[in-house]
Amino acid sequence: GIQGIAEAYHQILPQIRLYRPTNFSSIINHVARFAAHLLQQGTAAQYFTLLIITDGDLDQTRQAIVNASNLPTSIIIVGVGEANF
């Protein structure tokens, strides 16, 4: 549940090294390939939800989001920090 997700996040956070520039296009494209493959097979009984938690700029990621917009995929972006989201 949500409590388990929050606990896992707090446990792993000290071990994560954040870096810039923020670019999520590779992970979006990865998920989009799964969704596109299932859609082409006509067996798209799965729906993908990608949650991105970021404190950075998403300019380079925008095209990957547009490309994935016609697939059985939702992309949820949660902005944290001082950036203008």
Beta strands, then each sheet from edge to edge (+ up, - down):
strand 1: 48-54
strand 2: 73-79
sheet 1: 1+ 2+
end
